[in-house]
Amino acid sequence: MKHLSKEEEKELLPDNVILLGFRGSIAHNTYIPQNDPNSIDDKDIMGVCIGSKESYFGFERFEQKEKKLKEWDSVVYEIRKYFRLLLKSNPNVLSLLWLKPHLYIKMTDTGKKIIDNREFFVSKKVYHSFNGYAYGQFKRMTHFKSEGYMGAKRKKLVEKFGYDCKNAAHLIRLLRMGIEFLTEGKLYVFREDNHQLLSIKRGEWSLDKVKAEAERLFKMAEEAYMRSKLPNEPKYEKAEELLMEITQGYFRSW
């Protein structure tokens, strides 16, 4: 994490981080540098931590820390919440377990243990979660006037192209990733189709073309779900055993 002092890193991240990696455009190989006039990308990171002793055995409550600092946008989940999200097949948290090696910023032995057991979280539930997120992007792509999440630069790009190109790129990527997961049981986070996704992100596709591709992919996702050989549910008991092993082992070492 270049250009950040130790103090800034401490402000950005909680204690006891066991796994930390890039998410968003850097992880997906679709990052547009800030010197590009079409850039609206931050440097997004996601991590997992073990909470304080007080948050497990005392009154303190801690589930996640979210912080923006300079160009960095960080979210770090307490491990119990992270596992709950994994078991729901949340697309964002699942992606952290399938990054390219160079996209991990920190990986402890404990963090590696979660990655090594990522098959516990593989199931056909990805169809509903990925399609749900994709449908959300589909709606936001054109229903953006009342949205408060956009900065001024992003609003100008929406006005220029007539739709939210960033949402459109997310939509197509999510559908493709969901289809791949249902077919192969793994996430291809680092996109080899990045040139096409960047083309969408830069507004080089018409809205009609984006919608046609999305409709095609929604149908393919349904077909992939019907054919998928993945289990219907994740391995809840195995995941819980792993969670207890990690947290108990951590506090025994104190």
C-alpha positions in Angstrom: 0.0 0.0 0.0 2.2 2.7 -1.4 2.2 6.3 -0.3 0.5 5.5 3.1 2.3 6.0 6.4 2.1 3.6 9.2 -0.3 5.9 11.0 -2.6 6.1 7.9 -2.6 2.3 7.6 -3.7 2.1 11.2 -6.4 4.6 10.5 -7.6 2.6 7.5 -7.4 -1.0 8.9 -8.4 -2.6 12.2 -6.1 -4.7 14.3 -5.6 -8.4 13.8 -6.1 -8.5 10.0 -5.5 -12.1 8.8 -6.3 -11.7 5.1 -6.3 -8.6 2.9 -6.5 -8.2 -0.8 -7.8 -6.0 -3.6 -11.4 -6.0 -4.7 -13.2 -4.0 -7.3 -11.6 -2.8 -10.5 -8.0 -3.7 -9.6 -9.0 -7.3 -8.7 -11.1 -7.6 -11.9 -8.3 -6.2 -14.1 -10.6 -3.3 -15.1 -8.9 -0.4 -13.2 -8.8 2.9 -15.1 -6.0 5.1 -13.7 -7.0 8.4 -12.2 -5.1 10.4 -14.9 -7.6 9.0 -17.4 -10.6 11.5 -18.0 -13.0 8.5 -17.7 -11.6 7.3 -14.4 -14.0 7.0 -11.5 -12.1 4.2 -9.7 -10.8 4.1 -6.2 -8.3 1.5 -4.9 -10.7 -0.8 -3.2 -9.5 -3.4 -0.6 -11.2 -6.0 1.5 -10.0 -8.0 4.4 -10.8 -10.3 7.3 -9.8 -9.8 10.9 -10.2 -11.4 14.3 -12.0 -9.1 16.7 -10.7 -8.0 20.1 -11.1 -10.2 23.2 -13.8 -7.8 24.4 -15.9 -8.3 21.3 -16.0 -12.1 21.9 -16.2 -12.2 25.7 -17.2 -8.7 26.8 -19.6 -5.9 25.8 -17.8 -4.6 22.8 -19.6 -5.1 19.4 -17.6 -5.3 16.2 -18.6 -6.6 12.8 -16.7 -4.6 10.3 -14.6 -1.5 9.7 -15.2 0.7 6.6 -12.9 3.6 5.8 -12.0 5.8 2.9 -8.6 7.5 3.0 -7.2 9.3 0.0 -7.8 7.0 -3.0 -8.2 4.0 -0.8 -11.6 2.5 0.0 -11.4 -0.3 2.6 -13.8 -2.7 4.2 -12.6 -5.4 6.7 -15.0 -7.9 8.2 -14.8 -9.6 11.5 -14.3 -13.3 10.8 -17.7 -14.5 12.0 -19.5 -11.9 9.8 -17.2 -12.8 6.9 -18.2 -16.5 7.2 -21.9 -15.6 7.4 -21.5 -13.7 4.1 -19.6 -16.5 2.5 -22.3 -19.0 3.4 -24.8 -16.7 1.6 -22.6 -16.7 -1.5 -22.1 -12.9 -1.4 -20.2 -12.2 -4.6 -17.9 -9.6 -3.1 -16.7 -11.7 -0.2 -16.4 -14.9 -2.2 -14.0 -13.1 -4.6 -11.5 -12.5 -1.9 -10.8 -16.3 -1.8 -10.1 -16.5 -5.6 -7.7 -13.6 -6.2 -4.5 -13.9 -8.2 -1.5 -14.3 -5.7 -0.1 -10.8 -6.5 -3.4 -9.2 -5.5 -3.2 -10.2 -1.9 -1.7 -7.5 0.3 -1.5 -9.6 3.5 -2.0 -13.3 4.0 -1.3 -14.9 7.3 -1.3 -18.7 7.8 -4.8 -18.3 9.2 -5.9 -16.4 6.2 -4.4 -19.0 3.9 -6.4 -21.7 5.8 -9.6 -20.1 4.8 -8.5 -20.0 1.2 -7.4 -23.6 1.4 -10.9 -24.6 2.5 -12.9 -22.4 0.2 -14.8 -25.4 -1.2 -16.8 -25.3 2.0 -18.6 -22.2 0.6 -19.2 -23.5 -2.9 -22.9 -24.2 -3.8 -25.6 -23.5 -6.3 -26.7 -20.5 -4.1 -24.3 -18.4 -6.2 -27.1 -18.4 -8.9 -29.4 -16.4 -6.7 -26.8 -14.1 -5.2 -25.0 -13.3 -8.4 -28.2 -12.8 -10.4 -29.6 -10.7 -7.6 -26.6 -8.4 -7.6 -26.7 -8.3 -11.4 -30.3 -7.4 -11.5 -29.6 -4.6 -9.0 -26.9 -3.2 -11.4 -29.3 -3.6 -14.3 -31.9 -1.4 -12.5 -29.3 1.2 -11.3 -27.8 1.4 -14.8 -30.7 3.6 -16.0 -32.5 4.6 -12.8 -29.8 6.9 -11.5 -31.3 10.3 -11.1 -32.1 10.0 -7.4 -29.0 8.0 -6.5 -26.6 9.7 -4.0 -23.7 7.3 -4.5 -22.3 9.1 -7.5 -19.6 11.7 -7.4 -19.7 14.7 -9.8 -17.4 13.0 -12.3 -19.5 9.9 -12.5 -22.7 12.0 -12.9 -21.1 13.8 -15.9 -20.3 10.5 -17.5 -23.9 9.3 -17.0 -25.1 12.5 -18.6 -22.7 12.0 -21.5 -23.6 8.4 -22.3 -27.2 8.3 -21.1 -26.7 5.4 -18.7 -24.3 4.4 -15.9 -21.4 2.7 -17.8 -19.8 1.4 -14.5 -23.0 -0.3 -13.5 -23.3 -1.8 -17.0 -19.8 -3.3 -16.7 -20.6 -4.7 -13.3 -23.8 -6.2 -14.6 -22.1 -8.1 -17.5 -19.1 -9.2 -15.3 -21.3 -10.5 -12.5 -23.4 -12.6 -14.9 -20.4 -14.1 -16.6 -18.7 -14.9 -13.2 -21.9 -16.5 -12.0 -22.2 -18.7 -15.0 -18.5 -19.7 -14.8 -18.9 -20.6 -11.1 -22.0 -22.7 -11.7 -20.2 -24.5 -14.4 -16.7 -25.0 -12.9 -17.1 -24.3 -9.2 -14.5 -21.5 -9.1 -14.5 -17.7 -9.5 -12.5 -16.1 -12.2 -12.0 -12.7 -10.5 -9.2 -11.5 -12.7 -11.0 -11.0 -15.9 -9.5 -12.1 -19.2 -12.4 -10.4 -20.9 -11.2 -7.1 -19.4 -10.9 -5.3 -22.7 -14.6 -5.8 -23.4 -15.5 -4.8 -19.9 -13.4 -1.7 -20.1 -15.1 -0.9 -23.4 -18.5 -1.0 -21.7 -17.1 1.0 -18.8 -15.9 3.7 -21.1 -19.3 4.1 -22.8 -18.3 2.4 -26.1 -21.3 0.1 -26.0 -24.8 1.4 -26.7 -27.4 0.9 -24.0 -29.3 -1.4 -26.3 -26.2 -3.6 -26.8 -25.7 -3.8 -23.1 -29.3 -4.8 -22.5 -29.2 -7.4 -25.2 -26.0 -9.0 -23.8 -27.5 -9.0 -20.3 -30.7 -10.7 -21.4 -28.6 -13.4 -23.2 -26.5 -13.9 -20.1 -29.5 -14.1 -17.7 -30.9 -16.9 -19.8 -27.5 -18.6 -19.9 -27.3 -18.3 -16.1 -30.6 -20.0 -15.7 -29.5 -22.9 -17.9 -26.2 -23.1 -16.1 -28.1 -23.4 -12.8 -30.2 -26.2 -14.1 -27.2 -28.1 -15.3 -24.9 -27.3 -12.4 -23.4 -30.2 -10.5 -22.5 -28.0 -7.5 -24.2 -29.0 -4.2 -27.4 -27.2 -3.4 -26.0 -25.8 -0.1 -22.6 -25.0 1.3 -21.0 -27.1 3.9 -22.3 -25.3 7.0 -20.9 -27.7 9.6 -17.4 -27.8 8.0 -17.4 -24.0 7.8 -18.4 -23.7 11.5 -15.7 -26.2 12.5 -13.1 -24.1 10.6 -14.4 -20.9 12.2 -14.1 -22.3 15.7 -10.7 -23.8 15.0 -9.4 -20.4 13.9 -10.9 -18.3 16.7 -10.1 -20.7 19.5 -6.6 -21.2 18.2 -6.1 -17.4 18.1 -7.2 -16.8 21.7 -5.3 -19.8 23.0 -2.1 -18.2 21.7 -2.6 -15.2 24.0 
